[in-house]
């Protein structure tokens, strides 16, 4: 994987993690609307995908 690819993964991961934090600060999951919960879960899945990609990069180096 090229450095540019790693940078893109890191950037997206940071953005998604920030969005996750902002969505839960001062709230309970029970306060989420169905749409908010779906969005949260979608970001969570994407974060897991990106972590997998980072793991592949680490193993390849």
PQR file of N, CA, C, O and H, with PARSE charges and radii, in Angstrom:
ATOM      1  N   UNK A   1       0.857  -1.172   0.000 -0.4000 1.5000
ATOM      2  CA  UNK A   1       0.000   0.000   0.000 -0.0000 2.0000
ATOM      3  C   UNK A   1       0.898   1.228   0.000  0.5500 1.7000
ATOM      4  O   UNK A   1       1.903   1.267   0.710 -0.5500 1.4000
ATOM      5  N   UNK A   2       0.551   2.193  -0.765 -0.4000 1.5000
ATOM      6  CA  UNK A   2       1.317   3.414  -0.842 -0.0000 2.0000
ATOM      7  C   UNK A   2       1.014   4.303   0.352  0.5500 1.7000
ATOM      8  O   UNK A   2      -0.003   4.152   1.028 -0.5500 1.4000
ATOM      9  H   UNK A   2      -0.265   2.162  -1.342  0.4000 1.0000
ATOM     10  N   UNK A   3       1.936   5.242   0.591 -0.4000 1.5000
ATOM     11  CA  UNK A   3       1.738   6.185   1.687 -0.0000 2.0000
ATOM     12  C   UNK A   3       0.474   7.004   1.491  0.5500 1.7000
ATOM     13  O   UNK A   3      -0.219   7.316   2.460 -0.5500 1.4000
ATOM     14  H   UNK A   3       2.763   5.365   0.041  0.4000 1.0000
ATOM     15  N   UNK A   4       0.165   7.356   0.250 -0.4000 1.5000
ATOM     16  CA  UNK A   4      -1.052   8.130  -0.022 -0.0000 2.0000
ATOM     17  C   UNK A   4      -2.291   7.342   0.406  0.5500 1.7000
ATOM     18  O   UNK A   4      -3.234   7.914   0.952 -0.5500 1.4000
ATOM     19  H   UNK A   4       0.728   7.103  -0.538  0.4000 1.0000
ATOM     20  N   UNK A   5      -2.288   6.040   0.162 -0.4000 1.5000
ATOM     21  CA  UNK A   5      -3.406   5.203   0.580 -0.0000 2.0000
ATOM     22  C   UNK A   5      -3.525   5.134   2.088  0.5500 1.7000
ATOM     23  O   UNK A   5      -4.623   5.180   2.641 -0.5500 1.4000
ATOM     24  H   UNK A   5      -1.521   5.575  -0.281  0.4000 1.0000
ATOM     25  N   UNK A   6      -2.386   5.026   2.745 -0.4000 1.5000
ATOM     26  CA  UNK A   6      -2.379   5.003   4.206 -0.0000 2.0000
ATOM     27  C   UNK A   6      -2.871   6.334   4.761  0.5500 1.7000
ATOM     28  O   UNK A   6      -3.640   6.364   5.722 -0.5500 1.4000
ATOM     29  H   UNK A   6      -1.494   4.989   2.296  0.4000 1.0000
ATOM     30  N   UNK A   7      -2.432   7.424   4.161 -0.4000 1.5000
ATOM     31  CA  UNK A   7      -2.896   8.749   4.585 -0.0000 2.0000
ATOM     32  C   UNK A   7      -4.403   8.888   4.429  0.5500 1.7000
ATOM     33  O   UNK A   7      -5.067   9.446   5.302 -0.5500 1.4000
ATOM     34  H   UNK A   7      -1.807   7.400   3.380  0.4000 1.0000
ATOM     35  N   UNK A   8      -4.945   8.389   3.333 -0.4000 1.5000
ATOM     36  CA  UNK A   8      -6.384   8.472   3.084 -0.0000 2.0000
ATOM     37  C   UNK A   8      -7.161   7.664   4.127  0.5500 1.7000
ATOM     38  O   UNK A   8      -8.202   8.104   4.616 -0.5500 1.4000
ATOM     39  H   UNK A   8      -4.405   7.935   2.624  0.4000 1.0000
ATOM     40  N   UNK A   9      -6.648   6.485   4.459 -0.4000 1.5000
ATOM     41  CA  UNK A   9      -7.305   5.658   5.468 -0.0000 2.0000
ATOM     42  C   UNK A   9      -7.269   6.362   6.819  0.5500 1.7000
ATOM     43  O   UNK A   9      -8.282   6.430   7.514 -0.5500 1.4000
ATOM     44  H   UNK A   9      -5.803   6.127   4.061  0.4000 1.0000
ATOM     45  N   UNK A  10      -6.114   6.881   7.187 -0.4000 1.5000
ATOM     46  CA  UNK A  10      -5.972   7.563   8.472 -0.0000 2.0000
ATOM     47  C   UNK A  10      -6.884   8.780   8.551  0.5500 1.7000
ATOM     48  O   UNK A  10      -7.508   9.023   9.583 -0.5500 1.4000
ATOM     49  H   UNK A  10      -5.290   6.826   6.622  0.4000 1.0000
ATOM     50  N   UNK A  11      -6.963   9.534   7.482 -0.4000 1.5000
ATOM     51  CA  UNK A  11      -7.810  10.731   7.452 -0.0000 2.0000
ATOM     52  C   UNK A  11      -9.279  10.358   7.607  0.5500 1.7000
ATOM     53  O   UNK A  11      -9.992  10.964   8.406 -0.5500 1.4000
ATOM     54  H   UNK A  11      -6.456   9.336   6.643  0.4000 1.0000
ATOM     55  N   UNK A  12      -9.732   9.370   6.851 -0.4000 1.5000
ATOM     56  CA  UNK A  12     -11.122   8.954   6.937 -0.0000 2.0000
ATOM     57  C   UNK A  12     -11.434   8.377   8.319  0.5500 1.7000
ATOM     58  O   UNK A  12     -12.492   8.646   8.889 -0.5500 1.4000
ATOM     59  H   UNK A  12      -9.153   8.877   6.202  0.4000 1.0000
ATOM     60  N   UNK A  13     -10.514   7.591   8.845 -0.4000 1.5000
ATOM     61  CA  UNK A  13     -10.714   6.997  10.159 -0.0000 2.0000
ATOM     62  C   UNK A  13     -10.857   8.081  11.227  0.5500 1.7000
ATOM     63  O   UNK A  13     -11.742   8.002  12.079 -0.5500 1.4000
ATOM     64  H   UNK A  13      -9.655   7.373   8.383  0.4000 1.0000
ATOM     65  N   UNK A  14     -10.004   9.074  11.184 -0.4000 1.5000
ATOM     66  CA  UNK A  14     -10.087  10.175  12.148 -0.0000 2.0000
ATOM     67  C   UNK A  14     -11.416  10.926  12.035  0.5500 1.7000
ATOM     68  O   UNK A  14     -12.035  11.259  13.045 -0.5500 1.4000
ATOM     69  H   UNK A  14      -9.285   9.138  10.492  0.4000 1.0000
ATOM     70  N   UNK A  15     -11.844  11.185  10.817 -0.4000 1.5000
ATOM     71  CA  UNK A  15     -13.114  11.884  10.609 -0.0000 2.0000
ATOM     72  C   UNK A  15     -14.287  11.077  11.155  0.5500 1.7000
ATOM     73  O   UNK A  15     -15.167  11.624  11.820 -0.5500 1.4000
ATOM     74  H   UNK A  15     -11.341  10.915   9.995  0.4000 1.0000
ATOM     75  N   UNK A  16     -14.298   9.787  10.875 -0.4000 1.5000
ATOM     76  CA  UNK A  16     -15.388   8.937  11.351 -0.0000 2.0000
ATOM     77  C   UNK A  16     -15.396   8.822  12.869  0.5500 1.7000
ATOM     78  O   UNK A  16     -16.456   8.865  13.495 -0.5500 1.4000
ATOM     79  H   UNK A  16     -13.583   9.343  10.335  0.4000 1.0000
ATOM     80  N   UNK A  17     -14.221   8.678  13.455 -0.4000 1.5000
ATOM     81  CA  UNK A  17     -14.155   8.601  14.914 -0.0000 2.0000
ATOM     82  C   UNK A  17     -14.632   9.900  15.556  0.5500 1.7000
ATOM     83  O   UNK A  17     -15.323   9.872  16.575 -0.5500 1.4000
ATOM     84  H   UNK A  17     -13.360   8.644  12.946  0.4000 1.0000
ATOM     85  N   UNK A  18     -14.271  11.029  14.972 -0.4000 1.5000
ATOM     86  CA  UNK A  18     -14.734  12.324  15.493 -0.0000 2.0000
ATOM     87  C   UNK A  18     -16.255  12.420  15.405  0.5500 1.7000
ATOM     88  O   UNK A  18     -16.904  12.886  16.342 -0.5500 1.4000
ATOM     89  H   UNK A  18     -13.709  11.053  14.144  0.4000 1.0000
ATOM     90  N   UNK A  19     -16.820  11.987  14.296 -0.4000 1.5000
ATOM     91  CA  UNK A  19     -18.275  12.001  14.141 -0.0000 2.0000
ATOM     92  C   UNK A  19     -18.948  11.095  15.167  0.5500 1.7000
ATOM     93  O   UNK A  19     -20.002  11.435  15.704 -0.5500 1.4000
ATOM     94  H   UNK A  19     -16.294  11.609  13.534  0.4000 1.0000
ATOM     95  N   UNK A  20     -18.339   9.943  15.437 -0.4000 1.5000
ATOM     96  CA  UNK A  20     -18.903   9.030  16.432 -0.0000 2.0000
ATOM     97  C   UNK A  20     -18.922   9.693  17.806  0.5500 1.7000
ATOM     98  O   UNK A  20     -19.923   9.632  18.519 -0.5500 1.4000
ATOM     99  H   UNK A  20     -17.483   9.667  15.001  0.4000 1.0000
ATOM    100  N   UNK A  21     -17.819  10.319  18.168 -0.4000 1.5000
ATOM    101  CA  UNK A  21     -17.738  10.981  19.466 -0.0000 2.0000
ATOM    102  C   UNK A  21     -18.784  12.094  19.551  0.5500 1.7000
ATOM    103  O   UNK A  21     -19.513  12.188  20.539 -0.5500 1.4000
ATOM    104  H   UNK A  21     -17.006  10.368  17.588  0.4000 1.0000
ATOM    105  N   UNK A  22     -18.857  12.922  18.533 -0.4000 1.5000
ATOM    106  CA  UNK A  22     -19.810  14.030  18.542 -0.0000 2.0000
ATOM    107  C   UNK A  22     -21.251  13.548  18.641  0.5500 1.7000
ATOM    108  O   UNK A  22     -22.094  14.220  19.237 -0.5500 1.4000
ATOM    109  H   UNK A  22     -18.265  12.846  17.731  0.4000 1.0000
ATOM    110  N   UNK A  23     -21.534  12.393  18.064 -0.4000 1.5000
ATOM    111  CA  UNK A  23     -22.908  11.900  18.076 -0.0000 2.0000
ATOM    112  C   UNK A  23     -23.345  11.373  19.438  0.5500 1.7000
ATOM    113  O   UNK A  23     -24.542  11.307  19.714 -0.5500 1.4000
ATOM    114  H   UNK A  23     -20.850  11.848  17.580  0.4000 1.0000
ATOM    115  N   UNK A  24     -22.392  10.993  20.299 -0.4000 1.5000
ATOM    116  CA  UNK A  24     -22.761  10.406  21.592 -0.0000 2.0000
ATOM    117  C   UNK A  24     -22.522  11.320  22.789  0.5500 1.7000
ATOM    118  O   UNK A  24     -23.043  11.056  23.873 -0.5500 1.4000
ATOM    119  H   UNK A  24     -21.418  11.047  20.074  0.4000 1.0000
ATOM    120  N   UNK A  25     -21.763  12.368  22.619 -0.4000 1.5000
ATOM    121  CA  UNK A  25     -21.452  13.237  23.752 -0.0000 2.0000
ATOM    122  C   UNK A  25     -22.739  13.812  24.332  0.5500 1.7000
ATOM    123  O   UNK A  25     -23.525  14.459  23.639 -0.5500 1.4000
ATOM    124  H   UNK A  25     -21.341  12.582  21.739  0.4000 1.0000
ATOM    125  N   UNK A  26     -22.930  13.558  25.621 -0.4000 1.5000
ATOM    126  CA  UNK A  26     -24.093  14.092  26.329 -0.0000 2.0000
ATOM    127  C   UNK A  26     -25.403  13.394  26.019  0.5500 1.7000
ATOM    128  O   UNK A  26     -26.469  13.903  26.364 -0.5500 1.4000
ATOM    129  H   UNK A  26     -22.292  13.032  26.184  0.4000 1.0000
ATOM    130  N   UNK A  27     -25.343  12.246  25.378 -0.4000 1.5000
ATOM    131  CA  UNK A  27     -26.559  11.534  24.987 -0.0000 2.0000
ATOM    132  C   UNK A  27     -26.465  10.072  25.374  0.5500 1.7000
ATOM    133  O   UNK A  27     -25.388   9.543  25.652 -0.5500 1.4000
ATOM    134  H   UNK A  27     -24.476  11.833  25.098  0.4000 1.0000
ATOM    135  N   UNK A  28     -27.610   9.445  25.384 -0.4000 1.5000
ATOM    136  CA  UNK A  28     -27.696   8.000  25.563 -0.0000 2.0000
ATOM    137  C   UNK A  28     -28.107   7.401  24.219  0.5500 1.7000
ATOM    138  O   UNK A  28     -28.745   8.066  23.403 -0.5500 1.4000
ATOM    139  H   UNK A  28     -28.484   9.875  25.158  0.4000 1.0000
ATOM    140  N   UNK A  29     -27.741   6.164  24.003 -0.4000 1.5000
ATOM    141  CA  UNK A  29     -28.151   5.520  22.757 -0.0000 2.0000
ATOM    142  C   UNK A  29     -29.673   5.443  22.657  0.5500 1.7000
ATOM    143  O   UNK A  29     -30.230   5.448  21.559 -0.5500 1.4000
ATOM    144  H   UNK A  29     -27.222   5.625  24.666  0.4000 1.0000
ATOM    145  N   UNK A  30     -30.332   5.371  23.790 -0.4000 1.5000
ATOM    146  CA  UNK A  30     -31.794   5.307  23.769 -0.0000 2.0000
ATOM    147  C   UNK A  30     -32.414   6.608  23.270  0.5500 1.7000
ATOM    148  O   UNK A  30     -33.587   6.631  22.899 -0.5500 1.4000
ATOM    149  H   UNK A  30     -29.879   5.367  24.682  0.4000 1.0000
ATOM    150  N   UNK A  31     -31.636   7.694  23.256 -0.4000 1.5000
ATOM    151  CA  UNK A  31     -32.121   8.982  22.745 -0.0000 2.0000
ATOM    152  C   UNK A  31     -32.001   9.091  21.226  0.5500 1.7000
ATOM    153  O   UNK A  31     -32.569  10.001  20.622 -0.5500 1.4000
ATOM    154  H   UNK A  31     -30.682   7.676  23.558  0.4000 1.0000
ATOM    155  N   UNK A  32     -31.265   8.166  20.608 -0.4000 1.5000
ATOM    156  CA  UNK A  32     -31.058   8.219  19.164 -0.0000 2.0000
ATOM    157  C   UNK A  32     -32.358   7.907  18.430  0.5500 1.7000
ATOM    158  O   UNK A  32     -33.134   7.044  18.840 -0.5500 1.4000
ATOM    159  H   UNK A  32     -30.805   7.426  21.099  0.4000 1.0000
ATOM    160  N   UNK A  33     -32.573   8.629  17.339 -0.4000 1.5000
ATOM    161  CA  UNK A  33     -33.657   8.247  16.447 -0.0000 2.0000
ATOM    162  C   UNK A  33     -33.191   7.024  15.665  0.5500 1.7000
ATOM    163  O   UNK A  33     -32.007   6.687  15.677 -0.5500 1.4000
ATOM    164  H   UNK A  33     -31.942   9.330  17.006  0.4000 1.0000
ATOM    165  N   UNK A  34     -34.105   6.374  14.998 -0.4000 1.5000
ATOM    166  CA  UNK A  34     -33.746   5.201  14.185 -0.0000 2.0000
ATOM    167  C   UNK A  34     -32.714   5.586  13.122  0.5500 1.7000
ATOM    168  O   UNK A  34     -31.768   4.840  12.871 -0.5500 1.4000
ATOM    169  H   UNK A  34     -35.066   6.648  14.988  0.4000 1.0000
ATOM    170  N   UNK A  35     -32.898   6.740  12.509 -0.4000 1.5000
ATOM    171  CA  UNK A  35     -31.972   7.212  11.471 -0.0000 2.0000
ATOM    172  C   UNK A  35     -30.583   7.485  12.065  0.5500 1.7000
ATOM    173  O   UNK A  35     -29.570   7.125  11.465 -0.5500 1.4000
ATOM    174  H   UNK A  35     -33.667   7.346  12.714  0.4000 1.0000
ATOM    175  N   UNK A  36     -30.536   8.115  13.231 -0.4000 1.5000
ATOM    176  CA  UNK A  36     -29.255   8.388  13.871 -0.0000 2.0000
ATOM    177  C   UNK A  36     -28.539   7.090  14.241  0.5500 1.7000
ATOM    178  O   UNK A  36     -27.323   6.975  14.089 -0.5500 1.4000
ATOM    179  H   UNK A  36     -31.358   8.408  13.719  0.4000 1.0000
ATOM    180  N   UNK A  37     -29.298   6.129  14.721 -0.4000 1.5000
ATOM    181  CA  UNK A  37     -28.710   4.844  15.080 -0.0000 2.0000
ATOM    182  C   UNK A  37     -28.179   4.120  13.848  0.5500 1.7000
ATOM    183  O   UNK A  37     -27.101   3.527  13.890 -0.5500 1.4000
ATOM    184  H   UNK A  37     -30.286   6.223  14.844  0.4000 1.0000
ATOM    185  N   UNK A  38     -28.928   4.167  12.761 -0.4000 1.5000
ATOM    186  CA  UNK A  38     -28.458   3.559  11.509 -0.0000 2.0000
ATOM    187  C   UNK A  38     -27.165   4.220  11.034  0.5500 1.7000
ATOM    188  O   UNK A  38     -26.232   3.538  10.612 -0.5500 1.4000
ATOM    189  H   UNK A  38     -29.803   4.649  12.727  0.4000 1.0000
ATOM    190  N   UNK A  39     -27.117   5.545  11.105 -0.4000 1.5000
ATOM    191  CA  UNK A  39     -25.922   6.282  10.693 -0.0000 2.0000
ATOM    192  C   UNK A  39     -24.742   5.917  11.580  0.5500 1.7000
ATOM    193  O   UNK A  39     -23.629   5.726  11.092 -0.5500 1.4000
ATOM    194  H   UNK A  39     -27.875   6.099  11.448  0.4000 1.0000
ATOM    195  N   UNK A  40     -24.984   5.822  12.869 -0.4000 1.5000
ATOM    196  CA  UNK A  40     -23.934   5.436  13.815 -0.0000 2.0000
ATOM    197  C   UNK A  40     -23.404   4.044  13.483  0.5500 1.7000
ATOM    198  O   UNK A  40     -22.193   3.830  13.456 -0.5500 1.4000
ATOM    199  H   UNK A  40     -25.889   5.978  13.266  0.4000 1.0000
ATOM    200  N   UNK A  41     -24.298   3.111  13.233 -0.4000 1.5000
ATOM    201  CA  UNK A  41     -23.903   1.737  12.917 -0.0000 2.0000
ATOM    202  C   UNK A  41     -23.144   1.664  11.589  0.5500 1.7000
ATOM    203  O   UNK A  41     -22.196   0.889  11.459 -0.5500 1.4000
ATOM    204  H   UNK A  41     -25.283   3.286  13.255  0.4000 1.0000
ATOM    205  N   UNK A  42     -23.553   2.459  10.616 -0.4000 1.5000
ATOM    206  CA  UNK A  42     -22.855   2.493   9.324 -0.0000 2.0000
ATOM    207  C   UNK A  42     -21.428   2.995   9.508  0.5500 1.7000
ATOM    208  O   UNK A  42     -20.487   2.432   8.948 -0.5500 1.4000
ATOM    209  H   UNK A  42     -24.323   3.089  10.722  0.4000 1.0000
ATOM    210  N   UNK A  43     -21.271   4.064  10.299 -0.4000 1.5000
ATOM    211  CA  UNK A  43     -19.919   4.567  10.570 -0.0000 2.0000
ATOM    212  C   UNK A  43     -19.102   3.513  11.311  0.5500 1.7000
ATOM    213  O   UNK A  43     -17.920   3.327  11.023 -0.5500 1.4000
ATOM    214  H   UNK A  43     -22.035   4.522  10.754  0.4000 1.0000
ATOM    215  N   UNK A  44     -19.723   2.830  12.253 -0.4000 1.5000
ATOM    216  CA  UNK A  44     -19.023   1.801  13.022 -0.0000 2.0000
ATOM    217  C   UNK A  44     -18.497   0.697  12.105  0.5500 1.7000
ATOM    218  O   UNK A  44     -17.363   0.245  12.257 -0.5500 1.4000
ATOM    219  H   UNK A  44     -20.683   2.981  12.486  0.4000 1.0000
ATOM    220  N   UNK A  45     -19.329   0.267  11.150 -0.4000 1.5000
ATOM    221  CA  UNK A  45     -18.891  -0.765  10.201 -0.0000 2.0000
ATOM    222  C   UNK A  45     -17.720  -0.260   9.354  0.5500 1.7000
ATOM    223  O   UNK A  45     -16.760  -0.991   9.113 -0.5500 1.4000
ATOM    224  H   UNK A  45     -20.250   0.634  11.026  0.4000 1.0000
ATOM    225  N   UNK A  46     -17.808   0.987   8.910 -0.4000 1.5000
ATOM    226  CA  UNK A  46     -16.740   1.549   8.087 -0.0000 2.0000
ATOM    227  C   UNK A  46     -15.441   1.654   8.897  0.5500 1.7000
ATOM    228  O   UNK A  46     -14.360   1.392   8.369 -0.5500 1.4000
ATOM    229  H   UNK A  46     -18.589   1.580   9.106  0.4000 1.0000
ATOM    230  N   UNK A  47     -15.543   2.032  10.166 -0.4000 1.5000
ATOM    231  CA  UNK A  47     -14.373   2.108  11.030 -0.0000 2.0000
ATOM    232  C   UNK A  47     -13.715   0.736  11.137  0.5500 1.7000
ATOM    233  O   UNK A  47     -12.489   0.630  11.080 -0.5500 1.4000
ATOM    234  H   UNK A  47     -16.421   2.244  10.595  0.4000 1.0000
ATOM    235  N   UNK A  48     -14.508  -0.301  11.289 -0.4000 1.5000
ATOM    236  CA  UNK A  48     -13.961  -1.659  11.360 -0.0000 2.0000
ATOM    237  C   UNK A  48     -13.273  -2.043  10.056  0.5500 1.7000
ATOM    238  O   UNK A  48     -12.220  -2.681  10.076 -0.5500 1.4000
ATOM    239  H   UNK A  48     -15.503  -0.216  11.335  0.4000 1.0000
ATOM    240  N   UNK A  49     -13.855  -1.660   8.926 -0.4000 1.5000
ATOM    241  CA  UNK A  49     -13.230  -1.930   7.632 -0.0000 2.0000
ATOM    242  C   UNK A  49     -11.875  -1.230   7.519  0.5500 1.7000
ATOM    243  O   UNK A  49     -10.897  -1.815   7.054 -0.5500 1.4000
ATOM    244  H   UNK A  49     -14.710  -1.142   8.910  0.4000 1.0000
ATOM    245  N   UNK A  50     -11.835   0.018   7.949 -0.4000 1.5000
ATOM    246  CA  UNK A  50     -10.588   0.778   7.872 -0.0000 2.0000
ATOM    247  C   UNK A  50      -9.530   0.209   8.814  0.5500 1.7000
ATOM    248  O   UNK A  50      -8.350   0.176   8.468 -0.5500 1.4000
ATOM    249  H   UNK A  50     -12.629   0.494   8.327  0.4000 1.0000
ATOM    250  N   UNK A  51      -9.935  -0.231   9.981 -0.4000 1.5000
ATOM    251  CA  UNK A  51      -8.998  -0.868  10.909 -0.0000 2.0000
ATOM    252  C   UNK A  51      -8.417  -2.132  10.285  0.5500 1.7000
ATOM    253  O   UNK A  51      -7.231  -2.418  10.450 -0.5500 1.4000
ATOM    254  H   UNK A  51     -10.895  -0.204  10.262  0.4000 1.0000
ATOM    255  N   UNK A  52      -9.239  -2.881   9.576 -0.4000 1.5000
ATOM    256  CA  UNK A  52      -8.772  -4.078   8.885 -0.0000 2.0000
ATOM    257  C   UNK A  52      -7.730  -3.702   7.833  0.5500 1.7000
ATOM    258  O   UNK A  52      -6.700  -4.364   7.708 -0.5500 1.4000
ATOM    259  H   UNK A  52     -10.202  -2.649   9.442  0.4000 1.0000
ATOM    260  N   UNK A  53      -8.003  -2.633   7.077 -0.4000 1.5000
ATOM    261  CA  UNK A  53      -7.051  -2.178   6.059 -0.0000 2.0000
ATOM    262  C   UNK A  53      -5.732  -1.743   6.695  0.5500 1.7000
ATOM    263  O   UNK A  53      -4.662  -2.040   6.163 -0.5500 1.4000
ATOM    264  H   UNK A  53      -8.839  -2.095   7.178  0.4000 1.0000
ATOM    265  N   UNK A  54      -5.797  -1.045   7.823 -0.4000 1.5000
ATOM    266  CA  UNK A  54      -4.575  -0.645   8.518 -0.0000 2.0000
ATOM    267  C   UNK A  54      -3.807  -1.869   9.004  0.5500 1.7000
ATOM    268  O   UNK A  54      -2.580  -1.909   8.920 -0.5500 1.4000
ATOM    269  H   UNK A  54      -6.666  -0.804   8.255  0.4000 1.0000
ATOM    270  N   UNK A  55      -4.519  -2.853   9.504 -0.4000 1.5000
ATOM    271  CA  UNK A  55      -3.883  -4.082   9.966 -0.0000 2.0000
ATOM    272  C   UNK A  55      -3.156  -4.773   8.813  0.5500 1.7000
ATOM    273  O   UNK A  55      -2.044  -5.272   8.986 -0.5500 1.4000
ATOM    274  H   UNK A  55      -5.516  -2.820   9.573  0.4000 1.0000
ATOM    275  N   UNK A  56      -3.780  -4.803   7.647 -0.4000 1.5000
ATOM    276  CA  UNK A  56      -3.122  -5.412   6.471 -0.0000 2.0000
ATOM    277  C   UNK A  56      -1.839  -4.656   6.135  0.5500 1.7000
ATOM    278  O   UNK A  56      -0.826  -5.265   5.791 -0.5500 1.4000
ATOM    279  H   UNK A  56      -4.684  -4.398   7.506  0.4000 1.0000
ATOM    280  N   UNK A  57      -1.884  -3.337   6.235 -0.4000 1.5000
ATOM    281  CA  UNK A  57      -0.707  -2.529   5.954 -0.0000 2.0000
ATOM    282  C   UNK A  57       0.418  -2.856   6.941  0.5500 1.7000
ATOM    283  O   UNK A  57       1.571  -3.026   6.547 -0.5500 1.4000
ATOM    284  H   UNK A  57      -2.707  -2.842   6.515  0.4000 1.0000
ATOM    285  N   UNK A  58       0.072  -2.939   8.212 -0.4000 1.5000
ATOM    286  CA  UNK A  58       1.082  -3.228   9.237 -0.0000 2.0000
ATOM    287  C   UNK A  58       1.696  -4.595   9.006  0.5500 1.7000
ATOM    288  O   UNK A  58       2.909  -4.757   9.135 -0.5500 1.4000
ATOM    289  H   UNK A  58      -0.865  -2.801   8.532  0.4000 1.0000
ATOM    290  N   UNK A  59       0.885  -5.575   8.670 -0.4000 1.5000
ATOM    291  CA  UNK A  59       1.392  -6.931   8.438 -0.0000 2.0000
ATOM    292  C   UNK A  59       2.286  -6.994   7.195  0.5500 1.7000
ATOM    293  O   UNK A  59       3.190  -7.826   7.114 -0.5500 1.4000
ATOM    294  H   UNK A  59      -0.101  -5.444   8.566  0.4000 1.0000
ATOM    295  N   UNK A  60       2.026  -6.112   6.235 -0.4000 1.5000
ATOM    296  CA  UNK A  60       2.801  -6.129   4.994 -0.0000 2.0000
ATOM    297  C   UNK A  60       4.150  -5.426   5.141  0.5500 1.7000
ATOM    298  O   UNK A  60       5.022  -5.566   4.284 -0.5500 1.4000
ATOM    299  H   UNK A  60       1.291  -5.437   6.300  0.4000 1.0000
ATOM    300  N   UNK A  61       4.317  -4.683   6.212 -0.4000 1.5000
ATOM    301  CA  UNK A  61       5.578  -3.938   6.372 -0.0000 2.0000
ATOM    302  C   UNK A  61       6.563  -4.676   7.233  0.5500 1.7000
ATOM    303  O   UNK A  61       7.668  -4.187   7.465 -0.5500 1.4000
ATOM    304  H   UNK A  61       3.609  -4.569   6.909  0.4000 1.0000
TER
END
